[in-house]
């Protein structure tokens, strides 16, 4: 798979990368940066030009962000970092941030579905644990399934 073995050669249209990396979140600026992991190792990063300041949360300095602003080629407002990926955080730390974002997106989908929310409520009563805990468990489960499917698709 080119994305895993030669990520610098993989630069599809931003909508394609977003769809493959974050299939249930939608193509919105708030998803920036979009990061593809392989076994919790960062392989490819796409950022929204309008959200570059958000990179500070991921360990980028203001100086590095300015280099990105000047050097990265943006297509439809999105660009790939490739050689400009310089951060103080480990891949594991960034993976945790992104995973939490995915869990919150999955929880949003659950809450938007009356049927799914009712199932969560039913489980919470049956298991005698708080609704919020079951909601988080289901959100985590959805993300874990998605990551497993992505990993298997890449094999």
C-alpha positions in Angstrom: 0.0 0.0 0.0 1.5 3.3 -1.1 0.1 5.3 1.8 1.9 3.0 4.4 5.1 2.3 2.5 5.7 5.5 0.5 3.5 8.2 2.1 5.2 11.1 0.4 4.1 9.7 -3.0 0.5 9.5 -1.9 -1.2 12.9 -2.2 -4.8 12.4 -3.4 -7.5 15.0 -3.6 -8.3 16.1 -0.1 -11.8 14.7 -0.2 -10.5 11.3 -0.9 -7.9 11.4 1.9 -10.5 12.7 4.4 -13.0 10.0 3.3 -10.6 7.2 3.8 -9.1 8.5 7.0 -12.2 9.9 8.8 -15.1 8.2 7.0 -17.9 9.2 9.4 -17.0 12.8 10.3 -17.5 14.7 7.1 -15.3 17.0 5.1 -15.1 20.0 7.4 -12.3 22.3 8.6 -12.8 21.3 12.2 -11.3 17.9 11.4 -7.9 19.5 10.7 -5.4 18.0 11.0 -6.4 14.8 9.4 -3.8 12.1 10.3 -3.4 8.6 8.9 -1.8 6.1 11.3 -0.4 2.7 10.7 0.0 0.8 14.0 -0.2 4.1 15.8 2.6 5.5 13.8 1.9 8.7 11.8 2.2 8.1 8.0 0.5 11.1 6.5 -0.9 14.4 7.7 -3.2 16.8 5.9 -4.1 20.2 7.3 -6.6 22.9 6.6 -5.0 26.2 5.7 -7.6 28.1 7.8 -6.8 25.9 10.9 -3.0 26.0 11.0 -3.1 27.6 14.5 -4.7 24.3 15.7 -1.3 22.6 15.1 0.0 24.1 18.3 -2.2 21.5 20.3 -0.2 18.8 18.4 3.2 20.2 19.5 4.0 22.4 16.5 5.8 25.7 17.3 4.6 29.0 15.9 7.7 29.1 13.7 7.1 25.7 12.2 3.4 26.7 11.5 4.7 29.8 9.7 7.0 27.6 7.6 4.0 25.4 6.8 1.9 28.5 5.8 4.6 29.6 3.4 5.9 26.3 2.0 3.0 23.8 1.8 1.0 23.7 -1.4 -2.7 23.9 -0.5 -5.4 22.3 -2.8 -9.0 23.4 -2.0 -7.6 24.9 1.3 -6.0 21.6 2.4 -2.3 20.6 2.2 0.0 17.7 3.1 2.8 18.3 5.6 5.2 15.6 4.5 8.7 17.0 5.2 7.2 19.8 7.3 5.9 17.5 10.0 8.0 18.6 13.0 6.4 18.4 16.4 7.4 18.0 20.0 4.7 15.3 20.6 5.2 11.6 20.1 3.1 9.7 17.6 1.4 8.0 20.6 0.4 11.3 22.1 -0.9 12.6 18.8 -2.7 9.3 18.2 -4.5 9.7 21.6 -5.6 13.2 20.7 -7.0 12.1 17.3 -8.6 9.0 18.8 -10.5 11.1 21.3 -11.7 13.4 18.5 -12.9 10.3 16.6 -14.7 9.0 19.8 -16.4 12.4 20.2 -17.5 12.3 16.6 -18.9 8.8 17.0 -20.8 9.9 20.2 -22.2 12.8 18.1 -23.6 10.3 15.6 -25.0 8.2 18.4 -26.8 11.1 20.0 -28.2 12.2 16.6 -29.9 8.8 16.2 -32.9 8.4 18.5 -32.9 4.6 18.0 -29.2 4.3 18.9 -29.6 6.6 21.9 -32.5 4.5 23.1 -30.3 1.4 22.8 -27.7 3.1 24.9 -30.3 4.0 27.6 -31.5 0.4 27.6 -28.0 -1.0 28.1 -27.3 1.5 30.8 -30.3 0.3 32.8 -29.6 -3.3 32.2 -25.9 -3.0 33.1 -26.7 -0.6 36.0 -24.1 1.9 34.9 -24.4 5.6 33.9 -25.8 6.5 30.5 -22.6 8.6 29.7 -20.4 5.7 30.4 -22.3 3.4 28.0 -22.4 6.2 25.5 -18.6 6.5 25.7 -18.1 2.7 25.5 -20.2 2.6 22.3 -18.3 5.5 20.8 -15.1 3.8 21.6 -16.4 0.5 20.1 -17.3 2.3 16.8 -13.9 3.9 16.5 -12.1 0.6 17.3 -14.2 -1.2 14.6 -13.4 1.5 12.1 -9.7 1.3 12.9 -9.7 -2.5 12.6 -11.5 -2.3 9.2 -9.0 0.3 7.9 -6.1 -1.9 9.1 -7.6 -5.0 7.4 -8.3 -3.0 4.2 -4.6 -2.0 4.0 -3.4 -5.6 4.2 
